[in-house]
Amino acid sequence: MSSQNCAPASKLGLALGSGAARGLAHIGVLKVLEQEGIAVDCIAGTSIGAFIGALHAAGVPLKEMEEVAVGLDWKQLARFIDPVIPTSGLLDGQRVLDFMASLLPVRSFEQLRLPLAVTATDVESGEALVIRRGNLLDALRAAISFPGIFPPARFGRRFLIDGGLCHPVPVEAVRGLGAEKIIAVCAIPKVEKSPREEFLPDRRKQEPEPGGWHFPFTVQSIEERFRELWQKTRAPSDPEPADRRRERTPPSLLKVCAQSVAIMENQINDLRLENNQFDLLIRPDFGDITLLEFHRAAEAIAAGERATRALLPELRRLQQKPLHPS
């Protein structure tokens, strides 16, 4: 067969979105692609998608990624946590960066076996940035800088945070790497957005606590609350007393920060998905897995596998579909 009759191979790009613990589904997506012999030519990643994309682009075996994610004792998450007196973030983040560095066999974009783009956001200007060259760990440090949790990462003269604020699924970033066909992976679940009207009950008069009222927001009290939060992360909490099970306590500071950003990302994500041009969208069903439940890694990975297998016919057609002539 002459080369004139052969359709040129198109460059397949993978856009891995943000999603915190849910983003571990990216491992499941990559597993199915590998098992089906569908090789991607370039990757762009946002937040956890940047980290998993970097591991894959560096040649780290998917089996190893899965073993680390599932086998890690997330109840001992405290060893990655380095709390600081809050200035621009609750955690310093250096231990998380050290953990990522221990898994990555390379240190620069130029050493990767596949082209990679990492997205970030300039916290001062709001500008969306795409990082494709230079120090890989510095780029990943910016990519995981979840607002309110980690302080902005210094990158040259800029201070960068999670790229999910602008590009939850980095479709345009992977197109910038030369991708001609794009698989987008969204780890942000759909949320029902119908307006609701609620009526609040009358506020009950609160009785003063013994010893009088105390101003709660001292540095000491905030640090104590923070220690209590991570103590609950390290070990399962004891069952609540029966007389308190009906009561609801306010979400923790960590959960408020994470959920607030997630709500904003969800709104931005839907708008982006409507306007971005991609060839296939993989959007796993996570059930009740929440943003910070990294200990449910096996479930998140399985969700990614299921969603990708359900789209295998479309994936195979995507491989076979020739490019339109320019």
Summary of the structure (lengths in Angstrom):
residues: 326
radius of gyration: 21.9
end to end distance: 23.3
largest distance: 90.4
contacts: 987
relative contact order: 0.20
helix: 44%
strand: 13%
